[in-house]
Amino acid sequence: MEPRISIITLGVQDLERSVHFYQDGLGLPLQKGYEGQIAFFELSGTWLALYPREALAADANQSGEGEGFQGFTLAHNVKTGENVDILIRQAAFAGGQIVKEPQKADWGGYSGYFKDPDGFLWEIAWNPYLEIE
């Protein structure tokens, strides 16, 4: 098996609202052929990280119990700490909810979290140990 994740599919409550959030709010490129059934956005490479559930929930200022934390987050790494601030504000302007303001992380980087309109958690991070092209 080749080590890759091809598609991450989010189960959203309102497809049109979510398409608007990701395409118009965050600027992701919607692929041609969108007809209201399913939407695809082409992104650069995907990474999978495994992290203890309780630790990840705590990092996002969420409870590991109940509906507050869904057991995973999506991460978008950027080139600078300034880009973290910009993207977190862009998400909030587009209708996302900031759940952790950007701040210096104990692992040496800088990150913050927001929820999309369906409550999916996104971490926006600058990691000084990753090379982002």
One Martini backbone bead per residue (centre of mass of N, CA, C, O) as a GRO file, in nm:
protein
  133
    1MET     BB    1   0.096   0.036   0.022
    2GLU     BB    2   0.045   0.362  -0.020
    3PRO     BB    3   0.127   0.651   0.161
    4ARG     BB    4  -0.205   0.784   0.176
    5ILE     BB    5  -0.442   1.054   0.138
    6SER     BB    6  -0.690   1.141  -0.079
    7ILE     BB    7  -0.963   1.178   0.106
    8ILE     BB    8  -1.148   1.418   0.289
    9THR     BB    9  -1.468   1.374   0.441
   10LEU     BB   10  -1.727   1.594   0.516
   11GLY     BB   11  -2.016   1.605   0.716
   12VAL     BB   12  -2.254   1.822   0.625
   13GLN     BB   13  -2.551   2.016   0.670
   14ASP     BB   14  -2.469   2.248   0.440
   15LEU     BB   15  -2.346   2.259   0.136
   16GLU     BB   16  -2.362   2.551   0.042
   17ARG     BB   17  -2.236   2.678   0.293
   18SER     BB   18  -1.967   2.517   0.273
   19VAL     BB   19  -1.881   2.606  -0.004
   20HIS     BB   20  -1.868   2.902   0.066
   21PHE     BB   21  -1.660   2.886   0.293
   22TYR     BB   22  -1.426   2.743   0.125
   23GLN     BB   23  -1.428   2.919  -0.133
   24ASP     BB   24  -1.488   3.222  -0.037
   25GLY     BB   25  -1.358   3.235   0.250
   26LEU     BB   26  -1.076   3.047   0.195
   27GLY     BB   27  -1.002   2.990  -0.126
   28LEU     BB   28  -1.082   2.725  -0.241
   29PRO     BB   29  -1.066   2.504  -0.513
   30LEU     BB   30  -1.323   2.436  -0.711
   31GLN     BB   31  -1.430   2.186  -0.888
   32LYS     BB   32  -1.542   2.085  -1.161
   33GLY     BB   33  -1.890   1.966  -1.148
   34TYR     BB   34  -2.062   2.113  -0.960
   35GLU     BB   35  -2.417   1.995  -0.850
   36GLY     BB   36  -2.498   1.964  -0.524
   37GLN     BB   37  -2.383   1.675  -0.413
   38ILE     BB   38  -2.065   1.732  -0.450
   39ALA     BB   39  -1.747   1.856  -0.327
   40PHE     BB   40  -1.429   1.959  -0.473
   41PHE     BB   41  -1.097   2.018  -0.338
   42GLU     BB   42  -0.786   2.117  -0.434
   43LEU     BB   43  -0.489   2.009  -0.275
   44SER     BB   44  -0.202   2.007  -0.108
   45GLY     BB   45  -0.125   1.766   0.027
   46THR     BB   46  -0.144   1.506   0.284
   47TRP     BB   47  -0.171   1.459   0.632
   48LEU     BB   48  -0.109   1.228   0.901
   49ALA     BB   49  -0.196   1.242   1.247
   50LEU     BB   50  -0.108   1.108   1.566
   51TYR     BB   51  -0.303   1.168   1.867
   52PRO     BB   52  -0.410   1.194   2.157
   53ARG     BB   53  -0.722   1.268   2.226
   54GLU     BB   54  -0.697   1.438   2.489
   55ALA     BB   55  -0.463   1.616   2.389
   56LEU     BB   56  -0.609   1.737   2.143
   57ALA     BB   57  -0.846   1.857   2.291
   58ALA     BB   58  -0.677   2.039   2.477
   59ASP     BB   59  -0.531   2.200   2.247
   60ALA     BB   60  -0.841   2.302   2.150
   61ASN     BB   61  -1.023   2.359   2.401
   62GLN     BB   62  -1.159   2.069   2.448
   63SER     BB   63  -1.368   1.824   2.510
   64GLY     BB   64  -1.351   1.466   2.513
   65GLU     BB   65  -1.650   1.492   2.570
   66GLY     BB   66  -1.896   1.454   2.378
   67GLU     BB   67  -1.967   1.714   2.134
   68GLY     BB   68  -1.702   1.902   2.148
   69PHE     BB   69  -1.538   1.639   2.042
   70GLN     BB   70  -1.465   1.434   1.742
   71GLY     BB   71  -1.146   1.306   1.739
   72PHE     BB   72  -1.051   1.542   1.535
   73THR     BB   73  -0.828   1.712   1.310
   74LEU     BB   74  -0.739   1.974   1.098
   75ALA     BB   75  -0.443   2.067   0.911
   76HIS     BB   76  -0.275   2.388   0.843
   77ASN     BB   77   0.023   2.472   0.699
   78VAL     BB   78   0.246   2.743   0.724
   79LYS     BB   79   0.521   2.969   0.674
   80THR     BB   80   0.398   3.163   0.907
   81GLY     BB   81   0.275   3.321   1.179
   82GLU     BB   82   0.123   3.541   1.024
   83ASN     BB   83  -0.051   3.336   0.859
   84VAL     BB   84  -0.214   3.238   1.093
   85ASP     BB   85  -0.359   3.501   1.161
   86ILE     BB   86  -0.489   3.546   0.885
   87LEU     BB   87  -0.652   3.274   0.861
   88ILE     BB   88  -0.816   3.299   1.119
   89ARG     BB   89  -0.958   3.565   1.036
   90GLN     BB   90  -1.079   3.460   0.774
   91ALA     BB   91  -1.258   3.243   0.904
   92ALA     BB   92  -1.423   3.435   1.081
   93PHE     BB   93  -1.533   3.615   0.849
   94ALA     BB   94  -1.672   3.346   0.708
   95GLY     BB   95  -1.800   3.192   0.995
   96GLY     BB   96  -1.608   3.110   1.190
   97GLN     BB   97  -1.478   2.968   1.503
   98ILE     BB   98  -1.284   3.069   1.750
   99VAL     BB   99  -1.110   2.846   1.996
  100LYS     BB  100  -0.795   2.936   1.938
  101GLU     BB  101  -0.576   3.146   1.968
  102PRO     BB  102  -0.301   3.246   1.854
  103GLN     BB  103   0.007   3.071   1.959
  104LYS     BB  104   0.251   2.963   2.130
  105ALA     BB  105   0.402   2.654   2.124
  106ASP     BB  106   0.551   2.392   2.302
  107TRP     BB  107   0.690   2.282   2.014
  108GLY     BB  108   0.781   2.586   1.867
  109GLY     BB  109   0.539   2.711   1.748
  110TYR     BB  110   0.231   2.827   1.576
  111SER     BB  111  -0.120   2.835   1.690
  112GLY     BB  112  -0.467   2.768   1.585
  113TYR     BB  113  -0.834   2.756   1.617
  114PHE     BB  114  -1.118   2.640   1.420
  115LYS     BB  115  -1.459   2.641   1.324
  116ASP     BB  116  -1.673   2.541   1.122
  117PRO     BB  117  -2.013   2.543   1.054
  118ASP     BB  118  -2.001   2.217   1.159
  119GLY     BB  119  -1.748   2.191   1.382
  120PHE     BB  120  -1.484   2.161   1.245
  121LEU     BB  121  -1.150   2.123   1.318
  122TRP     BB  122  -0.892   2.373   1.276
  123GLU     BB  123  -0.549   2.391   1.226
  124ILE     BB  124  -0.323   2.664   1.244
  125ALA     BB  125   0.025   2.632   1.136
  126TRP     BB  126   0.359   2.690   1.252
  127ASN     BB  127   0.649   2.495   1.158
  128PRO     BB  128   0.996   2.505   1.196
  129TYR     BB  129   1.030   2.180   1.094
  130LEU     BB  130   0.882   2.262   0.830
  131GLU     BB  131   0.861   2.248   0.481
  132ILE     BB  132   0.702   2.498   0.290
  133GLU     BB  133   0.608   2.555  -0.054
   0.00000   0.00000   0.00000
